[in-house]
Amino acid sequence: MDKNSSPYFTNLKCRECGRLYPKQAIHVCDFDFGPLEAAYDYEAIRPVLTRELIESRPQSMWRYRELLPIDGEPSVGTQVGFTPLVKSDRLAKALGVREVYVKNDTVNYPTLSFKDRVVSVALSRARELGFKVVACASTGNLANSVAANAAAAGLTSYVLIPADLEQGKVLGSLVYGTNVIGIHGAYDQVNRLCSEIAGKYGWGFVNVNLRPYYAEGSKSMGFEICEQLGWRIPQHTVVPMASGSLLTKIHKAYSEFTKLGLVEAAPHKVHGAQATGCSPISSAMKKGVDIVKPVPKPQTIAKSLAIGTPADGYYAIHTMNETGGSAEDCTDEEIVEGIKLLAEHAGIFAETAGGVTTACAKKLVETGKIGRDDSVVLCITGHGLKTQEAILGKCGEPRLINPSLREFESLVAGELAALKS
Amino acid sequence: MPTIRIPTPLRKLTNEQEVVQAAGSTVEEIIADLDKNFPGLKERICDENGGIRRFVNVFINDEDIRFLDEKATAVKESDEISIVPAIAGG
């Protein structure tokens, strides 16, 4: 073995047939096109990675570095992760459940979404593999994160996005001096173009040829949840689904921690949330099948989840089934209500995907999929300032007065009684 | 003849050719003809029951054949067929 190679991260491995591949910029099995996934030597990791070692390290996702697929020290996004896990009794009451925790990736560093986790791994690995140009296909958040982290690392970046994204997400890429290419078409068409570009130009596409590395970054959200709960796996986890990758990786994180003895094995359900206007995974799940029928034209305000052909849909369904979890979906109106519910009860302003997670969690409680006496973690993955259009005019308007005490008093006169009680 | 765009992972079978041609009036016939010229290609694209593999997307021009007639989808002489591995989201 190369002396610079990680002794823990050993290979890439096909999820379908198990064939092993070297740790290069490849993402599908030559034989059956199955996705390649990072494989580790858990026997080597077990004696090294203890709770004490993890707790002694800086509060970032890299405190779990033995379980992340790079060879050397991380060089991009070293301060990403370890976002707050917020216990919200008020939200628990509003959802009608005993205990709610919000895993708050709206304040992930530096670009306010969970995508900083995947990009930190992908770009650290891209540097190890010698790439000078990095790129991605994105519904917005990934583009923001690639642009910012590439800028900080001095890498040239190209981000390809559907042309009709929210302004905050477009500006949130442009500001970093990246090359933003808007594509006339839906995300799936952007994605397809990117897989063709990746093959032709030899760039490091974080979600194409660097996907096995990128995807593993999502596990850090699951590791942090366990550690922040006092080294245990939550009873229920509700995860938004676009490609379905995050859901499968959070479950992989729970499984790895169990395998390494860092948490005790415990029954836990992983539930998936989608927008009804693009719900290929939850539709299949509700029908009880694992064949995901693509959605040709997604129609939802949750643009970050609008992936009609979810690459990991099949695995997400199997993960939900295996853990006894369920899938749910919600309308645009319910998404807006979900955003407000989370903001008004937990003080957290999430983007549309967070509205989806909150609204679907509410439905899962109402339908008994989550017991009223149970404990739930909601994975909230992106900040609301990025998708302001979705709620513009739907949260009321400021009441305008002149700088006059009399005007103020007449304005609040009717409200004073309520405030006193 | 319809043209077929071959993705990177399959180019070892097409002598590194990115674009090839194949004869046939349906996707199924095209795949069969491809396999004649580039033995082994069918096995990569189709599973043991003959269906398109779960992680393979086939497009005719810009349309996913799962929205059309799957393997029975008709193919015209001027069509461009792309074989694209499924990829993750963002």
HADDOCK unambig.tbl for C-alpha pairs under 7 A between the chains (distance, minus, plus):
assign (segid A and resid 30 and name CA) (segid B and resid 9 and name CA) 5.47 0.50 0.50
assign (segid A and resid 30 and name CA) (segid B and resid 10 and name CA) 6.97 0.50 0.50
assign (segid A and resid 31 and name CA) (segid B and resid 44 and name CA) 5.76 0.50 0.50
assign (segid A and resid 32 and name CA) (segid B and resid 44 and name CA) 5.35 0.50 0.50
assign (segid A and resid 33 and name CA) (segid B and resid 55 and name CA) 5.71 0.50 0.50
assign (segid A and resid 33 and name CA) (segid B and resid 56 and name CA) 6.56 0.50 0.50
assign (segid A and resid 33 and name CA) (segid B and resid 85 and name CA) 6.40 0.50 0.50
assign (segid A and resid 34 and name CA) (segid B and resid 55 and name CA) 5.91 0.50 0.50
assign (segid A and resid 137 and name CA) (segid B and resid 90 and name CA) 6.63 0.50 0.50
assign (segid A and resid 138 and name CA) (segid B and resid 90 and name CA) 4.56 0.50 0.50
assign (segid A and resid 139 and name CA) (segid B and resid 90 and name CA) 5.56 0.50 0.50
assign (segid A and resid 141 and name CA) (segid B and resid 90 and name CA) 6.95 0.50 0.50
assign (segid A and resid 142 and name CA) (segid B and resid 90 and name CA) 5.30 0.50 0.50
assign (segid A and resid 192 and name CA) (segid B and resid 84 and name CA) 6.95 0.50 0.50
assign (segid A and resid 199 and name CA) (segid B and resid 8 and name CA) 5.63 0.50 0.50
assign (segid A and resid 207 and name CA) (segid B and resid 88 and name CA) 5.77 0.50 0.50
assign (segid A and resid 207 and name CA) (segid B and resid 89 and name CA) 6.88 0.50 0.50
assign (segid A and resid 208 and name CA) (segid B and resid 87 and name CA) 6.12 0.50 0.50
assign (segid A and resid 242 and name CA) (segid B and resid 89 and name CA) 6.56 0.50 0.50
assign (segid A and resid 243 and name CA) (segid B and resid 88 and name CA) 5.90 0.50 0.50
assign (segid A and resid 243 and name CA) (segid B and resid 89 and name CA) 4.92 0.50 0.50
assign (segid A and resid 311 and name CA) (segid B and resid 86 and name CA) 5.42 0.50 0.50
assign (segid A and resid 311 and name CA) (segid B and resid 87 and name CA) 5.38 0.50 0.50
assign (segid A and resid 311 and name CA) (segid B and resid 88 and name CA) 5.24 0.50 0.50
assign (segid A and resid 312 and name CA) (segid B and resid 88 and name CA) 6.98 0.50 0.50
